[in-house]
């Protein structure tokens, strides 16, 4: 009797074992057909033994011998290693697989590049669609290369019968990539024939793109490319093209640089002795100043010759050495230099840099007496003595240095006495806390010792037992609270010792 359609069951473990045998024997076609039929992830072809697969990609292409099947393999590629997630090898497996990974860990990119090289060497016309797929499937899709290849197909009838036309290639490409993304990339090639070809196949309304393209065609080449890059938000490329349009377009370039914070990129586009370079540097320095990066701002401004602005930035940062170097290039008068020295000294005192402030006052303001006072304030006794003997003013030792040292000694002794008293107080309290902790532990142990036959009497009556348990629980809780308090106080006291 006929029983209708018979279902066949394929046990996955047995199927995977057979697939692994085929892959070990480089029988890619048999493995691929079985995996496609039974919906086994095609990543296993590579992940089973990456080194062997990459060494035999040409064999793989020749055995599969189908553009559709190769495209199917490309579309299933992913960074995941399926031998560690979906199809782990049997525990009893003794095969030693040598992994071959890309230095950056980009498995998909490595496989795409290897397969594309094999297909281009075998028959680039036949595998044209698969080659395009290999570019699109990469981690960073190479859409501009793909569009250029499609453009090369247009207008030339290939003699090879297996080759595809530009229209077929573009139609296939639109299945893989979003139409708007493809249009933007085609616009980024600056090839209007290619842009029109993509726009016509993308079912876009001509009223959307034709006026824009006609406006672009009327522009000068560099300004045209600047407009395109700005439209595509490729601002670094945009300022590169705009810098070639001439000095009359520099204000527009500078505004874009300020708006998009492209100072470093813009400085590379102009000679260091040009006015444009100086204008960009000044704008960059002002930007750094607004960000409170005063020292880098001063360096940028000094490099372009804006010494006055650089001096203000160095004054704000307290970089006194850079400030005096910049001041030397401004030919300041003696009084101006002295005023600058006093200003710098005030900034340095605010930063608790008394020695540097004293150096500035002595060398640039010619005020060694004020320098000595700053050194005494900063407890730089030896440097103060050096200045006293350098300028032959031993009277300052009696009037300023000795009183300052005695005052400092008095303050240190008061601090030492205070710390000693605090240490003694904490030490005594710590001993008391530790003794209380030991007593509490001993009391608890004594309470737990059974007292002869009285314990049996308590166990005979349930009500008495209940009272005992409640009393015991409260005693234990009080004991634990006492221990916690003692431990916490002891820990706090020990930490206070470190502070002293």
C-alpha positions in Angstrom: 0.0 0.0 0.0 1.4 3.5 -0.8 2.2 5.4 2.4 2.5 8.9 0.8 5.6 11.1 1.1 8.3 9.7 3.3 10.2 12.1 5.6 13.9 11.6 6.0 15.6 12.6 9.3 19.2 13.8 9.3 20.8 13.7 12.7 23.0 16.9 13.0 25.9 15.2 14.7 26.2 12.6 11.9 25.8 15.3 9.2 28.5 17.5 10.8 30.8 14.5 11.0 30.4 13.9 7.3 30.8 17.6 6.4 34.1 17.7 8.4 35.4 14.7 6.5 34.5 16.3 3.2 36.2 19.6 4.2 39.4 17.7 5.3 39.5 16.1 1.9 38.9 19.5 0.2 35.6 18.3 -1.2 34.0 21.7 -1.0 31.2 21.1 -3.5 29.8 18.1 -1.6 30.1 19.9 1.7 28.4 23.1 0.3 25.5 21.2 -1.3 24.8 19.3 1.9 25.1 22.4 4.1 22.8 24.4 1.8 20.2 21.6 1.7 20.2 21.0 5.5 20.6 24.7 6.4 24.0 24.4 8.1 25.7 27.7 8.5 28.2 28.2 5.7 30.7 29.8 7.9 31.7 26.3 8.9 33.5 25.9 5.6 36.0 28.5 6.7 36.0 28.1 10.4 36.6 24.3 10.3 40.2 25.0 9.3 40.8 28.6 8.3 44.4 28.0 7.2 43.6 25.2 4.8 40.6 27.1 3.4 42.6 30.3 2.7 45.3 28.2 1.0 42.7 26.5 -1.3 40.2 29.3 -2.1 40.8 28.8 -5.8 39.9 25.2 -5.4 36.8 26.3 -3.6 35.7 28.7 -6.4 36.4 26.1 -9.1 34.4 23.4 -7.4 31.4 25.6 -6.5 31.4 27.1 -10.0 28.3 29.1 -9.4 27.9 32.8 -9.0 24.7 32.5 -7.0 26.2 29.9 -4.6 29.3 32.1 -4.1 27.1 35.1 -3.4 25.2 33.0 -0.9 28.4 32.1 0.9 29.4 35.8 1.0 26.0 36.9 2.5 26.3 34.4 5.3 29.8 35.4 6.3 30.1 36.9 9.8 32.9 37.4 12.4 31.6 34.7 14.7 33.6 31.4 14.8 30.8 28.8 14.5 33.1 26.0 15.7 33.0 27.7 19.1 29.3 28.6 19.2 27.0 26.6 16.9 29.0 23.6 15.9 31.7 22.8 18.5 33.9 19.8 17.4 33.5 16.5 19.2 35.5 16.1 22.5 37.2 13.0 21.1 38.5 14.8 18.0 42.2 14.6 17.7 42.6 16.8 14.7 44.9 19.7 15.2 43.5 22.8 13.4 45.8 25.7 12.8 43.9 28.9 13.1 44.8 31.6 10.6 43.4 35.0 11.6 43.8 38.5 10.2 46.0 40.7 12.4 43.1 43.0 13.0 40.7 40.1 13.7 38.7 40.9 10.5 37.7 37.4 9.4 35.1 38.7 6.9 37.6 41.1 5.2 40.2 38.3 5.0 37.9 35.9 3.3 36.5 38.5 0.9 39.9 39.6 -0.2 41.1 36.0 -0.7 38.0 34.9 -2.7 38.0 38.1 -4.8 41.7 37.5 -5.8 40.9 33.9 -6.8 37.9 34.9 -8.8 39.7 37.7 -10.6 42.5 35.2 -11.6 40.1 32.6 -12.8 37.4 34.6 -14.7 36.7 38.2 -13.7 33.9 38.5 -16.3 32.0 35.4 -15.1 32.3 36.2 -11.4 31.7 39.9 -11.8 28.7 40.0 -9.5 30.5 37.9 -6.9 33.5 40.3 -7.0 31.1 43.2 -6.4 29.6 41.3 -3.5 33.1 40.8 -2.0 33.6 44.6 -1.9 30.2 45.3 -0.4 30.4 42.6 2.3 33.6 43.9 3.8 33.4 45.5 7.3 33.9 48.9 5.7 32.0 48.5 2.4 34.1 49.7 -0.6 31.2 51.2 -2.4 33.3 53.7 -4.4 35.4 50.9 -5.9 32.2 49.0 -6.7 30.7 52.0 -8.5 33.9 52.5 -10.5 33.8 48.9 -11.6 30.2 49.3 -12.7 31.0 52.5 -14.5 33.8 50.7 -16.4 31.2 48.2 -17.7 29.1 51.0 -19.1 29.6 51.9 -22.7 31.8 48.9 -23.6 30.3 45.6 -24.9 32.4 42.9 -23.3 33.5 40.2 -25.8 33.2 37.4 -23.2 29.7 35.8 -23.2 29.7 35.2 -19.5 30.1 38.9 -18.6 27.3 41.0 -17.2 26.2 44.4 -18.4 26.4 47.6 -16.4 22.7 47.7 -16.0 22.6 44.2 -14.6 25.4 44.9 -12.2 23.8 48.1 -11.0 20.4 46.5 -10.6 22.1 43.7 -8.5 24.0 46.3 -6.5 20.8 48.1 -5.5 19.6 44.8 -3.9 22.6 44.9 -1.6 23.0 48.6 -0.7 20.5 51.3 0.2 19.7 53.5 -2.7 20.4 56.7 -0.9 23.7 55.5 0.4 24.7 54.3 -3.1 23.7 57.7 -4.5 25.8 59.6 -2.0 28.9 57.4 -2.7 28.4 57.9 -6.4 28.3 61.6 -5.9 31.5 61.4 -3.8 33.3 60.1 -6.9 32.7 63.4 -8.6 31.7 61.5 -11.8 28.4 62.9 -12.9 27.8 60.2 -15.5 28.0 57.6 -12.7 25.7 59.7 -10.5 23.1 59.9 -13.3 23.3 56.2 -13.9 22.7 55.4 -10.3 20.0 58.0 -9.9 18.1 56.7 -13.0 18.2 53.1 -11.7 17.2 54.1 -8.2 13.7 55.4 -9.1 14.5 58.8 -7.7 12.4 61.7 -8.9 14.5 63.7 -11.4 13.2 66.9 -9.8 15.1 65.9 -6.7 18.6 65.6 -8.2 18.7 67.2 -11.6 18.7 70.9 -10.4 21.4 70.1 -7.9 23.6 68.4 -10.4 23.1 71.1 -13.0 24.2 73.7 -10.4 27.3 71.7 -9.6 28.3 71.3 -13.3 28.5 75.1 -13.6 31.0 75.5 -10.8 34.8 75.6 -11.0 36.2 72.1 -10.4 37.7 72.6 -6.9 34.7 74.6 -5.6 32.4 72.0 -7.2 34.2 69.2 -5.2 34.1 71.4 -2.1 30.4 71.7 -2.4 29.9 68.0 -2.9 32.1 67.1 0.1 30.3 69.6 2.3 27.0 68.2 1.2 28.3 64.7 2.1 29.7 66.0 5.4 33.2 65.1 4.4 34.6 68.4 5.9 38.2 67.5 5.9 38.2 66.8 2.2 36.0 69.9 1.7 38.6 72.3 3.1 41.3 70.6 1.1 39.5 71.5 -2.2 38.5 74.9 -1.0 42.1 75.8 -0.2 42.9 75.4 -3.9 40.2 77.8 -5.0 42.3 81.0 -4.3 42.6 83.6 -1.6 39.2 85.1 -2.2 37.6 81.9 -0.8 39.7 81.8 2.3 37.1 83.5 4.6 34.6 80.8 3.7 37.3 78.2 4.4 38.2 79.8 7.8 34.5 79.9 8.9 34.2 76.2 8.1 37.4 75.4 10.0 36.1 77.2 13.0 32.6 75.7 12.8 33.9 72.1 12.5 37.1 72.4 14.6 39.4 71.5 11.8 42.4 73.6 12.8 45.1 70.9 12.7 43.9 69.7 9.3 43.7 73.3 7.9 47.3 74.2 9.0 48.6 71.4 6.8 47.1 73.0 3.7 49.0 76.3 3.8 52.7 77.3 3.9 53.9 78.3 7.3 55.0 81.7 6.1 51.6 82.6 4.5 49.0 85.0 5.9 46.4 82.2 5.8 48.5 80.0 8.0 48.8 82.9 10.5 45.1 83.6 10.5 44.3 79.9 11.1 46.9 79.7 13.9 45.4 82.8 15.6 41.9 81.3 15.4 43.3 78.0 16.8 45.0 79.8 19.6 41.8 81.6 20.5 39.9 78.3 20.4 42.5 76.7 22.8 42.2 79.8 25.1 38.4 79.3 25.3 39.1 75.7 26.3 41.4 77.0 29.1 44.4 75.3 27.4 46.6 78.4 27.8 50.1 76.9 27.3 49.3 75.1 24.0 47.5 78.2 22.9 50.6 80.3 23.6 52.8 77.8 21.7 50.5 78.0 18.6 50.4 81.7 18.7 54.1 82.1 19.2 54.8 79.8 16.2 52.9 82.0 13.8 54.4 85.2 15.1 51.5 86.6 17.2 53.8 87.3 20.1 51.4 89.7 22.0 48.6 87.1 22.1 51.1 84.4 22.9 52.4 86.4 25.9 48.8 86.8 27.2 48.3 83.0 27.0 51.6 82.3 28.7 50.7 84.8 31.5 47.3 83.0 32.0 49.0 79.6 32.2 51.8 80.8 34.5 54.5 79.5 32.1 57.0 82.2 33.1 59.9 80.8 31.1 57.9 80.8 27.9 56.5 84.3 28.8 59.9 85.9 29.2 61.2 84.3 26.0 58.2 85.7 24.1 58.6 89.1 25.8 62.2 89.3 24.6 60.9 89.3 21.0 58.6 92.2 21.7 61.4 94.6 22.7 59.8 95.7 25.9 61.3 98.6 27.9 62.9 98.0 31.3 59.8 99.2 33.1 57.5 97.1 31.0 59.7 94.0 31.7 59.6 94.8 35.4 55.8 95.1 35.4 55.7 91.8 33.5 57.9 90.2 36.1 55.7 91.3 38.9 52.6 90.1 37.1 54.2 86.7 36.6 55.3 86.5 40.2 51.7 87.1 41.4 50.5 84.3 39.1 53.2 81.9 40.5 52.4 82.8 44.1 48.8 81.9 43.5 50.1 78.5 42.2 52.3 78.1 45.4 55.5 78.3 43.3 57.4 80.7 45.5 60.8 79.8 44.3 59.9 80.5 40.7 58.2 83.7 41.7 61.4 84.8 43.5 63.5 84.0 40.5 61.3 86.2 38.3 61.4 89.1 40.7 65.1 89.0 41.2 66.1 88.6 37.5 63.4 90.6 35.7 62.0 93.0 38.2 65.4 93.6 39.9 63.7 93.4 43.3 65.8 91.0 45.3 64.3 92.1 48.7 60.8 91.1 47.6 62.3 87.9 46.2 63.7 87.0 49.6 60.4 87.6 51.3 58.7 85.2 48.9 61.4 82.6 49.5 60.8 82.9 53.2 57.1 82.5 52.7 57.7 79.4 50.7 60.2 78.0 53.4 63.1 78.1 50.9 65.6 79.1 53.6 68.8 78.2 51.8 67.9 80.0 48.6 67.0 83.1 50.7 70.4 83.0 52.4 72.1 82.7 49.0 70.4 85.9 47.8 71.3 87.7 51.0 75.0 87.0 50.6 74.9 87.5 46.8 73.7 91.1 47.3 75.7 91.6 50.6 72.7 92.3 52.8 73.4 90.5 56.1 71.0 92.8 57.9 68.1 90.9 56.3 69.2 87.8 58.3 68.3 89.5 61.5 65.3 91.4 60.3 63.6 88.8 58.3 65.2 85.4 58.0 65.7 84.6 61.7 62.2 85.7 62.8 60.7 83.7 59.9 62.7 80.6 60.9 61.7 81.0 64.6 58.1 81.4 63.7 58.2 78.3 61.5 59.9 76.4 64.3 57.2 77.5 66.8 54.4 76.4 64.4 56.1 73.0 63.8 56.5 72.4 67.6 52.9 73.3 68.2 51.8 70.9 65.5 54.1 68.2 66.9 52.6 68.7 70.5 49.1 68.5 69.1 49.8 65.4 67.2 51.5 63.8 70.2 48.5 64.5 72.4 46.1 63.1 69.8 48.2 60.0 69.4 48.3 59.4 73.2 44.5 59.9 73.5 43.8 57.5 70.6 46.2 54.9 72.0 44.6 54.9 75.4 41.2 54.6 73.9 42.3 51.8 71.6 43.6 49.8 74.6 40.3 50.2 76.4 38.2 49.2 73.3 40.3 46.0 72.8 39.9 45.1 76.5 36.2 45.6 76.3 36.0 43.4 73.2 37.9 40.6 75.0 35.7 40.8 78.0 32.6 40.6 75.9 33.9 37.5 74.2 34.7 35.9 77.5 31.3 36.6 79.0 29.6 35.0 76.0 31.7 31.9 76.3 30.9 31.6 80.0 27.1 31.9 79.3 27.3 29.1 76.9 28.8 26.6 79.4 26.1 24.1 80.7 25.6 24.2 84.5 25.1 20.6 85.5 21.6 19.2 85.9 20.0 22.7 85.7 20.2 22.5 81.9 18.1 19.3 82.0 15.5 21.0 84.1 15.2 23.8 81.6 14.8 21.4 78.7 11.8 19.6 80.4 9.4 22.5 80.2 8.6 24.0 76.8 7.5 27.4 78.2 10.7 27.7 80.1 12.6 26.8 77.0 10.8 29.5 75.0 11.8 32.1 77.6 15.3 30.9 77.6 15.6 31.1 73.8 14.1 34.6 73.7 16.5 35.7 76.5 19.4 34.0 74.7 18.6 35.6 71.4 18.4 39.0 72.9 21.7 38.4 74.7 23.4 37.2 71.5 22.1 40.3 69.6 23.4 42.6 72.3 26.7 40.8 72.2 27.0 41.0 68.4 26.1 44.7 68.5 28.8 45.3 71.1 31.3 43.5 69.1 30.5 45.5 66.0 30.7 48.8 67.8 34.1 47.8 69.3 35.4 46.6 66.0 34.3 49.7 64.2 35.7 52.0 66.8 39.0 50.1 66.9 39.3 50.4 63.1 38.6 54.1 63.2 41.3 54.6 65.8 43.9 52.7 63.8 43.1 54.9 60.7 43.5 58.0 62.9 47.1 56.8 63.7 47.9 56.9 60.0 46.6 60.5 59.7 48.9 61.5 62.5 
